[in-house]
Amino acid sequence: MNGSKFVKLFLLMVVIVIMNIVLLSPGLLGFQIGGDNAFQTASVITVWVISILALFYGSYILLFKSPAVRSIQTIQTRDDYIEALHHYRNVKVLKKDIALGLDQLDRIEIKRDALLNVLAQRFEQTELSYKKFIAVIDEVEKLFYLNIRGILNKLGVFAASDFARIADQPKDSPSSLSKVAQKKAALYQEYLTYVRGYLEANEEIMLKLDQLLLEISLLDSTDYREVEEMPCMKEIDSLIKQTKLYKQ
């Protein structure tokens, strides 16, 4: 359960507790069970039943029910990407891929923080070298999130239930499937190949960030001209240019 869901569940429990305190506290409404007033007894029992049902239903929604698929256009922040990937986390055939994608979202933040810390130790923020590094890191991060967006675009073609249903089709006798089912299964495999390709591309991005971190720590000079000649910086620049060319 992510942090926002934990907060929502906690708030639900707090509201239920407060409602019951107000109902039963002698200094407030002071309703009682077993007294002469049948209306009070019925009211307390009704509130208790509703409280229990609300707690169970709220827990189910927050803990077990998959979130609705969000429109790609509304996804902007890291938390948005995490929430969108979580929609597919219980699909058996996608579990490893989704787990890797979520892990990548954690690691990219850790690597960015590590790079920023090293840069702050080696350079002043006004130096051209510092600005060059920051610009490259920002561009690489954009590529990373474009790949996550690509994953969500591919997965969004199918409902989560489609993946589960196609994955459960018999694999030992494809000839027993109808032509339409065979074509759909082949298309499904093609989409999975794209998803795994995006994940692999993000692994390459993070490997380059690791290499960049190492090269920065070994850098002898703060001259921006030497920065531009760093092997990893050249590789990253090439990756960024290739991606921009591909998008065009």
N, C-alpha and C positions, 0 to 999 in steps of 0.2 A: 504494500500500500504506500503510495507516495505521500509527501507531506501535506498537500492540500486536502486529500481525502481523510487523513488522520485528523486534521483540524475540523473538518465538517462533521465527522463522527463524534468528536469530542463536544462540539457545540450542540449537536443533537442530544447527547446525554445530559449536558448541562441544562438545556431547556426542559427536558423531561423531569429532571430532579427539582428544578425551581417550581415547575407547575405543581408537582406533588407536595412540595413544602408549603406553597401558598394555600393549597386546598386543605391540608390537614393541620396547619399551625393554629393553635388556640387563639393567638393574637391577631390572626388574619381571618380567613373564612371559617376555620375551625370545624370542618365537616368531620363526622365520626361514623364509624361502622358499628352496627349493633345497638344503636340508641333507639329512642322512641320515634325519631323522624325517618320514615322509610325513604323519603326523597334523598336525604343526605347519604344514606347507606348506598342507594342505587347509584347516586352520582359518583361516589368514591370508587365503587367497583367498576363503573363504566370508564372512569379516567384511568384506572389501573390497567384495564384491558387494552384501552387505546394506547397507553404508554408502552406496554409490552409489544403490541403489534407495530407501533411506530419504530421502536428500537430494532426489532427484527427486520422490518422492511428496509429501514435506513441502512442497517449493516449489510444486508444483501446487496442493495444498490451500490454501496461504496466499496464493498470488498470483493464481490463476485461477479456482478453484472458488467459486461464489457461496455465501455463508453461508445456512444454513437460516433460513426465516422465523421470527422470534421472536413469541411471543404478545404482544399489545399490553399486557396486564396486567403483563408483566415489564419493560417499558421505563420507566425512571425517569430516567436521567442523559442528558446531552448526547451522550456516547459511545454510549449505547444507541440514540439516535435516528439517529446517523450510521451505525452498523452496520446498523440496520434499513433505512435508505434504500439502502445499498450493495447490498442484495439485488437491487434492480431496476436497478442502474446499467448493465448490459449489454443491457437491453431497448431495441432501437433506437427504438421509438416513445416511450419514456419518458426517453431520455438527457438531453434538454434540461431537462425538468422536474426530474429527479433532481439534475442538476448545479446547477440553480437552488436547489433545496431545501438541498443541502449548502453552497452558497455563502451562503445565508441563515443557516445555523447558525453559520458563521464570522463573518459580519457582525454578528449580534446580540450576540455576545460582545465584539467590538471596540467597538460602540456603547455597551454597558453599561459597559465599562471607562472609556470616554471620559467618560460622564456622571458616573460615580463620582469620577473625578479632578477634574472641574470642581466638583462639589458639595463635595468635600473642600477645595478652594481658597476657595470662597465662603462656606461655612457651617461651624459647629461641629456635631458629631454630636448634640448635645443640643438643638439648636434645632428648633422645631416645623416650620419650613420644610424643613429637611433631612429630617426624618422623613416629611413630606408627599411630597416628591420620591421618596424611597426606596420608599414604599408604592406610588406610582403606577408607578414603573419595574418593581417586582416584579409588579404586576398585568398590566402590558403584556407582560412576559416570559411570564407564564402563558398569556396569550392566544396569543402566538406559538407556544408549544409545543403548545397545544391544536390549533392549525391543522396543525402537523406530524403530530400524532397522528391528526387527521382524514384527512390524506393517506394515512397508513399503514393506517387502517381501510378506506378506499376501495380501495387497492391490494390489500389482503389478501383481498378477495373473489375475486380472480383469482390463479392461479399466474402466475409470470413468463412461462412458456411460453404461457399463454393470450393474453397481450397480444401476444406475438410472432406467434402463429398468426393472430389476428384482424387484426393490422396487415398481414399478408402476403396477406390476401384481396383479390381484384381489386376495384379501386375504380371502374373504368369500366363495369362491367356488374353492378350490384347485383341486377338481375332474375334473373341466373343463379344466385344463391344461394338456398338453401332458405329457407323462412319462418323456421325456427329459427335459421339462420345470420344472417339479416337482423336478427332480434330481438336476438341476442347482440351483433352488431356495433353496433346502436343503443345497447344497454345499455352496452357498452364505451365508446362515445363520451360517453355521459352521465357515466360515472364519471370519464373524463378531464377533462370540464368541471368537475366538482367539485374535482378535484385542482388544476387551474389556478386555480380560484377561491380555494382556500386559499393558494396561492402569492401570488396578487395581494393577498389580505388581509394577508399578512406583509410584502409590499412597502410597503403603506400604513402598517403599524405602524412599520416602520423609517424611513419618511419622517417620521412624527410624532416619532420619537425624534431625528431630525436637527433638526427644527424646535424641539424642546424644548431641545436642546443650545444652539442659537443664542439662544433666548430667555433661557436661564439666563445665558449669557455677557453679554447686554445688560441684565440685570436691575439696576436702580438700588438696590433696597431688598432687605433680607433679611426683611422683614415677611411672615409667613405669609399675611396677608390679601391682600397684593399677589400672592403666589404663586398663590393660588386664582383670581385674576382674569386670569391669563395666558391668552391665547387658546389656546395649544396645550394647556395643562392642562385647559381646559374641553373641548376636542375629545377629549382622551384619556379624561377622566372620562365623557363621553358614550358613547364607544366601549366602555368597560368596562361601563357600565350596560346598554347595548344587548345586549351579549354575555350578560351574566348573565340578562337578561330572556328572551333567546332560549333559553338553556339550561333555564329553568324551563318 
